[in-house]
């Protein structure tokens, strides 16, 4: 397989890599990405969480995640502008926010079964790190950063197009309800999705009063009450 990226929709059915050797799993991952690494060490590093080796920044994926975040923003912006030349900057920003957030990136990582390929420290392994949305989203960004380092912007852009073009054409981006808009703003400001919790329920079933709160990163940002959780 040559070093390349294909601007086509990703396959709908992914390989079942359970039980295969790690080398085989990595080969299948590259096949699914449509990109073959010239430097396999970059691929391995992109899948290595900081908990695996905190001492050496060059051995884990934090810097690649930082790079991949920038590459992803640029590639998505590029694709949105080309596909929506009549849209304003504000509209394009909303569309990009709907595409580039930790929930969406974690979904992409899950599609690629990245969780089972991660190298984690013992603590993260025990606490279910392979399924944590933040770790999966970070690994997806790190993977894009590694592709950029290995093959340049066009290679990374091709992979972004491969996995996001369907999202761009399949729905009206940026035109969401208030809850979705709040999530977009939270992602832009804090890089985290908001979390909701029912604090209390009082009254009979036909006339309940709910008190709920919203928090981001463990910090409560507001409370509300009403006759429905919504």
C-alpha positions as CSV (number, residue, x, y, z in Angstrom):
1,X,0.0,0.0,0.0
2,X,1.4,3.4,-0.9
3,X,1.3,6.4,1.3
4,X,-1.9,8.2,0.4
5,X,-5.2,9.3,1.7
6,X,-8.5,8.7,-0.1
7,X,-11.2,11.4,-0.1
8,X,-13.9,8.8,-0.1
9,X,-16.5,7.9,2.5
10,X,-15.2,5.5,5.2
11,X,-16.2,1.9,5.0
12,X,-19.5,1.1,6.7
13,X,-18.2,-2.2,8.1
14,X,-14.9,-2.3,10.0
15,X,-12.7,-5.3,10.5
16,X,-13.2,-7.3,13.7
17,X,-9.7,-7.0,15.1
18,X,-10.4,-8.9,18.4
19,X,-7.8,-11.5,19.1
20,X,-5.4,-10.5,16.3
21,X,-1.8,-9.6,16.9
22,X,-1.1,-5.9,17.6
23,X,0.9,-5.6,14.3
24,X,-2.0,-7.0,12.3
25,X,-4.4,-4.7,14.1
26,X,-2.3,-1.7,13.3
27,X,-2.1,-2.8,9.6
28,X,-5.9,-3.0,9.5
29,X,-6.3,0.4,11.2
30,X,-4.1,1.9,8.4
31,X,-6.2,0.1,5.8
32,X,-9.4,1.6,7.3
33,X,-7.9,5.0,7.5
34,X,-6.7,4.8,3.8
35,X,-3.2,5.9,4.9
36,X,0.0,3.8,5.4
37,X,2.6,5.3,7.7
38,X,6.2,5.6,6.5
39,X,7.3,5.9,10.1
40,X,5.4,3.3,12.2
41,X,6.8,4.8,15.4
42,X,4.5,7.9,14.9
43,X,1.5,5.6,14.7
44,X,2.5,3.8,17.9
45,X,3.1,7.1,19.7
46,X,-0.3,8.5,18.7
47,X,-1.9,5.6,20.4
48,X,0.2,6.0,23.6
49,X,-1.6,7.8,26.4
50,X,0.4,10.1,28.8
51,X,-0.4,7.7,31.7
52,X,1.7,5.0,30.0
53,X,5.0,7.1,30.3
54,X,4.7,10.5,31.9
55,X,8.5,11.0,32.0
56,X,9.1,11.3,28.3
57,X,7.0,13.7,26.3
58,X,8.3,12.3,23.0
59,X,6.9,8.8,23.9
60,X,3.3,9.7,24.5
61,X,0.6,11.4,22.3
62,X,-0.1,14.7,24.1
63,X,2.0,16.9,21.6
64,X,0.5,15.0,18.6
65,X,-3.0,15.6,20.1
66,X,-2.2,19.3,20.2
67,X,-1.0,19.2,16.6
68,X,-3.9,17.1,15.4
69,X,-6.4,19.5,17.0
70,X,-5.0,22.4,14.9
71,X,-4.9,20.2,11.8
72,X,-8.4,19.1,12.3
73,X,-9.7,22.7,12.7
74,X,-7.9,23.8,9.6
75,X,-9.1,20.8,7.5
76,X,-12.7,21.1,8.7
77,X,-12.6,24.9,8.0
78,X,-11.2,24.3,4.6
79,X,-13.8,21.8,3.7
80,X,-16.7,23.9,5.1
81,X,-15.6,27.0,3.2
82,X,-15.3,25.1,-0.1
83,X,-18.7,23.4,0.4
84,X,-20.5,26.5,1.7
85,X,-19.0,29.6,-0.1
86,X,-22.1,31.7,0.7
87,X,-22.0,31.2,4.4
88,X,-20.9,33.9,6.9
89,X,-18.0,33.5,9.3
90,X,-20.5,33.1,12.2
91,X,-22.4,30.3,10.4
92,X,-19.2,28.5,9.5
93,X,-18.1,28.7,13.1
94,X,-21.3,27.1,14.3
95,X,-21.0,24.3,11.7
96,X,-17.4,23.6,12.7
97,X,-18.3,23.5,16.4
98,X,-21.0,20.9,15.6
99,X,-18.4,18.7,13.8
100,X,-15.3,19.2,16.0
101,X,-16.1,18.3,19.6
102,X,-15.1,15.5,21.9
103,X,-18.3,13.6,21.6
104,X,-18.0,13.4,17.8
105,X,-14.3,12.6,17.9
106,X,-14.8,9.9,20.4
107,X,-17.4,8.4,18.0
108,X,-14.9,8.4,15.2
109,X,-12.3,6.7,17.4
110,X,-14.9,4.1,18.4
111,X,-15.6,3.4,14.7
112,X,-12.0,2.7,14.2
113,X,-11.8,0.6,17.4
114,X,-8.9,2.8,18.6
115,X,-9.7,2.0,22.3
116,X,-8.4,-1.6,22.0
117,X,-5.1,-0.3,20.5
118,X,-4.3,2.2,23.2
119,X,-1.3,1.9,25.4
120,X,-2.4,3.0,28.9
121,X,-0.9,3.2,32.4
122,X,-2.2,0.7,34.9
123,X,-4.4,3.3,36.6
124,X,-6.2,4.2,33.4
125,X,-6.5,0.6,32.4
126,X,-8.2,-0.3,35.7
127,X,-10.6,2.7,35.5
128,X,-11.8,1.9,32.0
129,X,-9.6,4.3,30.1
130,X,-10.2,2.5,26.8
131,X,-13.8,3.6,26.8
132,X,-13.4,7.1,28.2
133,X,-14.6,9.7,25.7
134,X,-11.9,12.2,26.5
135,X,-9.1,9.7,25.9
136,X,-10.7,8.4,22.7
137,X,-11.2,11.9,21.3
138,X,-7.6,12.8,22.2
139,X,-6.3,9.7,20.5
140,X,-8.2,10.5,17.3
141,X,-6.7,14.0,17.3
142,X,-3.2,12.5,18.0
143,X,-3.7,10.1,15.1
144,X,-4.4,13.0,12.8
145,X,-1.3,14.8,14.1
146,X,0.8,11.7,13.4
147,X,-0.5,11.5,9.9
148,X,0.3,15.2,9.4
149,X,3.8,14.6,10.7
150,X,4.3,11.6,8.5
151,X,2.7,12.6,5.3
152,X,1.9,16.3,5.4
153,X,-1.3,18.4,5.4
154,X,-2.9,16.9,2.3
155,X,-2.6,13.4,3.7
156,X,-4.2,14.5,7.0
157,X,-6.9,16.5,5.1
158,X,-7.8,13.5,3.1
159,X,-8.4,11.4,6.2
160,X,-10.5,14.2,7.7
161,X,-12.5,14.4,4.5
162,X,-12.9,10.6,4.5
163,X,-14.5,10.6,8.0
164,X,-16.3,13.9,8.1
165,X,-17.7,14.7,4.6
166,X,-20.8,12.6,5.3
167,X,-21.5,14.6,8.4
168,X,-21.2,17.8,6.5
169,X,-23.7,16.8,3.8
170,X,-26.0,14.7,5.9
171,X,-27.5,17.3,8.2
172,X,-28.0,21.1,8.6
173,X,-25.0,22.0,10.7
174,X,-25.3,24.8,13.1
175,X,-29.1,24.7,13.2
176,X,-29.8,23.0,16.5
177,X,-31.9,23.3,19.6
178,X,-30.7,25.2,22.6
179,X,-29.2,22.2,24.3
180,X,-27.1,21.4,21.3
181,X,-26.0,25.0,21.0
182,X,-25.0,25.0,24.7
183,X,-22.9,21.9,24.0
184,X,-21.2,23.7,21.1
185,X,-20.4,26.7,23.2
186,X,-19.0,24.5,26.0
187,X,-16.8,22.7,23.6
188,X,-15.5,26.0,22.2
189,X,-14.8,27.5,25.6
190,X,-13.8,24.5,27.7
191,X,-13.1,21.7,25.2
192,X,-15.5,19.6,27.3
193,X,-19.2,18.7,26.9
194,X,-21.7,19.9,29.6
195,X,-23.1,17.3,32.1
196,X,-26.6,17.3,33.6
197,X,-27.8,16.0,36.9
198,X,-31.2,15.8,38.6
199,X,-30.6,17.2,42.1
200,X,-34.1,16.5,43.4
201,X,-37.7,15.4,42.6
202,X,-40.6,16.5,44.8
203,X,-44.3,16.3,44.6
204,X,-46.8,13.7,43.4
205,X,-46.3,11.9,40.0
206,X,-48.8,14.2,38.2
207,X,-47.3,17.4,39.5
208,X,-43.6,16.8,40.1
209,X,-41.1,19.6,40.6
210,X,-37.5,18.9,39.3
211,X,-34.3,20.6,40.2
212,X,-31.4,20.0,37.9
213,X,-27.9,21.4,37.6
214,X,-25.4,21.6,34.8
215,X,-21.6,21.4,35.2
216,X,-18.5,21.4,33.0
217,X,-15.4,19.7,34.2
218,X,-16.9,19.1,37.6
219,X,-17.8,22.8,38.2
220,X,-21.5,23.6,38.6
221,X,-22.4,26.5,36.2
222,X,-26.1,26.7,36.9
223,X,-29.3,25.3,38.4
224,X,-32.9,25.3,37.2
225,X,-36.2,24.0,38.3
226,X,-39.5,23.2,36.6
227,X,-42.2,20.6,36.0
228,X,-40.1,18.7,33.6
229,X,-36.4,17.7,33.6
230,X,-36.1,19.5,30.2
